[in-house]
Amino acid sequence: MYHVKAPETVSIAVSTGGAFPVRRIYCVGRNYRAHAIEMGFDPDREAPFFFLKPADAIVPSGSTVAYPPRTADYQHEIELVVAIGKGGKDIPAEQAAEHIFGYAVGLDMTRRDLQLTARKAGRPWDMGKGFDQSAPCGTITPIAETGELTGGAIDLTVNGETRQASDLALLIWSVREVIADLSTYCELAPGDLIFTGTPEGVGPVGPGDELIGRIDGLDDLKIRIAG
């Protein structure tokens, strides 16, 4: 018997029907060279690093999200999201695609001022990255429908204006390499999501803005900021 109401399972719609239950959300930092430069870091191929968002930060496409409290610099980061369908640890890169259930378009929404303040103080990023509604995610398309995604256009528009535009082929660490490396830290399990990093062009959004994220071969992600 639980003494409080048990939380509901968070899930994301799948393009072929049904839903994908979310266990954990892993995010990769600075995985496009141009974005690393715009954030003031060395763009050389350093080892990938990871941070987490709570599963209930997921927001489905078509939603209106609140402008978050305690920030004056709420920013967008468009990303390819990888949905894990087969668990494992110490996964070899050459076998990593076998663990992919599918892909989606995602947004790593960020309270940039809180993130930068924490970074300068050597503190965790949690309040800058893992807040309510910080992980909008579109419909998941199974890899059986798309094939393995190793390239393709990725872009984000805000009110019809292109803010971010790049190609998945420009990932510093490929999806296979990300899965392999992450699985040496944590045993991956069905239901895990991996946000694979954002290209250059991140920037602020405000009340009333409409964001549309696109990746070749996947359903668009559309959200609006309340206001």
C-alpha positions in Angstrom: 0.0 0.0 0.0 1.3 3.4 -1.0 0.8 6.3 1.5 0.6 8.8 -1.3 -0.8 8.6 -4.9 1.7 6.8 -7.1 3.0 8.9 -10.0 1.6 8.1 -13.5 3.9 6.6 -16.1 5.0 9.2 -18.6 4.7 8.1 -22.2 5.2 9.4 -25.8 3.1 8.5 -28.8 4.6 6.2 -31.4 3.9 7.0 -35.1 2.8 3.4 -35.8 0.5 3.2 -32.8 0.7 2.8 -29.1 3.0 4.6 -26.8 6.6 4.5 -25.5 6.9 4.6 -21.7 9.7 6.9 -20.4 12.1 5.6 -17.8 15.0 8.1 -17.8 16.1 11.1 -19.9 19.8 11.4 -20.6 21.2 14.5 -22.4 24.5 14.9 -24.1 26.3 18.3 -23.7 28.1 20.2 -26.5 27.9 17.5 -29.3 28.1 19.9 -32.3 31.3 21.8 -32.9 29.8 25.1 -33.8 27.6 25.0 -30.7 30.6 24.3 -28.4 32.3 27.4 -29.9 29.2 29.6 -29.4 29.1 28.5 -25.7 32.8 29.5 -25.3 34.3 26.0 -25.3 37.1 24.2 -27.2 35.4 22.4 -30.1 38.0 19.5 -30.2 36.6 16.0 -29.8 36.6 15.7 -26.0 34.8 12.7 -24.4 31.0 13.1 -24.2 29.4 14.2 -21.0 25.9 13.7 -19.8 23.2 15.2 -17.6 19.7 14.2 -16.7 16.1 15.5 -16.9 13.2 14.0 -15.0 10.9 11.8 -17.0 7.9 14.0 -16.2 9.6 17.0 -17.9 8.3 15.5 -21.2 5.8 17.7 -23.1 4.0 16.3 -26.2 3.9 18.1 -29.5 1.1 20.5 -29.8 1.3 21.6 -26.2 1.4 25.1 -24.8 4.1 25.4 -22.1 4.4 27.9 -19.3 7.3 30.4 -19.3 9.3 29.0 -16.4 9.8 30.9 -13.1 13.0 32.4 -11.8 14.6 33.0 -15.2 15.0 35.9 -17.6 16.8 33.9 -20.3 14.7 30.9 -21.4 16.3 29.3 -24.4 15.7 26.6 -27.1 17.9 23.7 -28.1 16.7 21.5 -30.9 17.9 17.8 -30.7 17.6 14.4 -32.1 16.1 12.1 -29.5 16.9 8.4 -29.4 14.5 6.0 -27.8 16.1 2.9 -26.3 14.2 -0.4 -26.9 16.8 -2.9 -25.7 18.8 -2.5 -22.5 22.4 -3.3 -21.9 25.7 -2.1 -20.4 29.2 -1.8 -22.0 27.5 -1.9 -25.4 30.0 -2.0 -28.3 29.5 0.9 -30.8 29.1 -1.5 -33.7 26.1 -3.1 -31.9 24.5 0.1 -30.6 21.9 0.4 -33.3 20.4 -2.9 -32.2 19.4 -1.1 -29.0 17.5 1.7 -30.7 13.7 1.5 -30.7 13.2 4.8 -32.7 13.8 8.5 -33.0 12.0 11.7 -32.3 12.5 15.5 -32.4 13.1 17.0 -29.0 13.8 20.4 -27.4 16.2 20.7 -24.4 14.7 23.8 -23.0 17.1 25.7 -20.8 17.0 28.4 -18.1 20.3 29.7 -19.5 20.9 32.3 -16.8 20.6 29.7 -14.1 22.7 27.2 -16.0 25.6 29.7 -16.5 25.4 30.9 -12.9 25.7 27.3 -11.6 28.5 26.6 -14.1 30.6 29.6 -12.9 30.1 28.5 -9.3 31.0 24.9 -10.1 27.5 23.7 -9.1 25.1 21.3 -10.7 23.0 22.4 -13.7 19.8 20.8 -12.4 17.7 23.9 -12.0 18.8 25.2 -15.3 18.1 22.0 -17.2 15.8 19.7 -15.3 12.8 21.9 -14.5 9.1 21.4 -15.3 8.2 21.0 -19.0 11.8 21.3 -20.0 11.8 18.3 -22.4 9.2 18.7 -25.2 9.3 15.6 -27.4 7.6 14.7 -30.7 6.1 11.4 -31.8 8.6 8.6 -31.9 9.1 6.9 -35.2 10.5 3.3 -35.0 13.9 2.7 -36.5 12.2 -0.1 -38.5 10.4 2.7 -40.4 13.3 5.2 -40.7 16.4 3.0 -40.9 19.4 4.1 -38.8 19.7 7.9 -38.8 23.3 9.0 -39.4 22.6 12.2 -41.3 19.8 14.5 -42.3 18.7 18.1 -41.8 17.8 19.3 -38.3 16.3 22.8 -37.8 14.2 25.0 -35.6 12.0 27.9 -36.4 10.6 30.5 -33.9 7.6 32.3 -35.3 8.5 31.2 -38.8 12.1 32.5 -38.5 14.9 29.9 -38.7 17.0 29.9 -35.6 18.9 26.6 -35.8 19.9 24.7 -38.9 22.4 21.9 -39.2 22.8 18.2 -40.2 22.9 15.1 -38.0 26.1 14.1 -39.8 27.8 16.9 -37.9 27.4 15.3 -34.5 30.8 15.2 -32.8 29.9 11.9 -31.2 27.6 9.7 -33.4 24.5 8.1 -31.9 26.2 4.8 -31.8 29.2 6.2 -30.0 26.9 8.1 -27.5 25.0 4.9 -26.7 28.3 2.9 -26.3 29.9 5.5 -24.0 26.7 6.2 -21.9 26.3 2.4 -21.3 29.7 2.3 -19.6 28.3 4.7 -16.9 24.7 3.4 -16.5 23.0 0.2 -17.6 20.5 1.3 -20.3 17.0 0.0 -20.2 13.9 0.0 -22.4 12.2 3.3 -22.0 15.3 5.4 -21.8 15.6 8.5 -24.0 18.8 10.1 -25.1 18.8 13.8 -26.2 21.9 13.8 -28.4 23.0 17.5 -28.4 22.1 20.7 -30.2 23.6 22.6 -33.1 24.5 26.3 -33.1 22.0 29.0 -33.0 20.5 28.6 -29.5 18.7 31.6 -28.2 15.9 33.1 -26.1 12.1 32.7 -26.5 9.3 34.5 -24.8 5.6 34.4 -24.2 3.5 33.8 -27.3 6.4 32.4 -29.4 5.7 29.3 -31.5 8.5 26.8 -32.0 8.6 24.2 -34.7 11.4 21.6 -34.7 12.1 19.4 -37.7 14.4 16.5 -38.6 14.3 14.7 -41.9 12.2 11.6 -41.8 10.5 12.4 -38.4 7.3 14.1 -37.4 7.6 17.8 -36.6 7.6 19.0 -33.0 5.4 22.1 -32.3 5.0 23.9 -29.1 3.9 27.4 -28.0 5.1 29.4 -25.1 2.1 30.6 -23.0 1.5 34.4 -22.9 
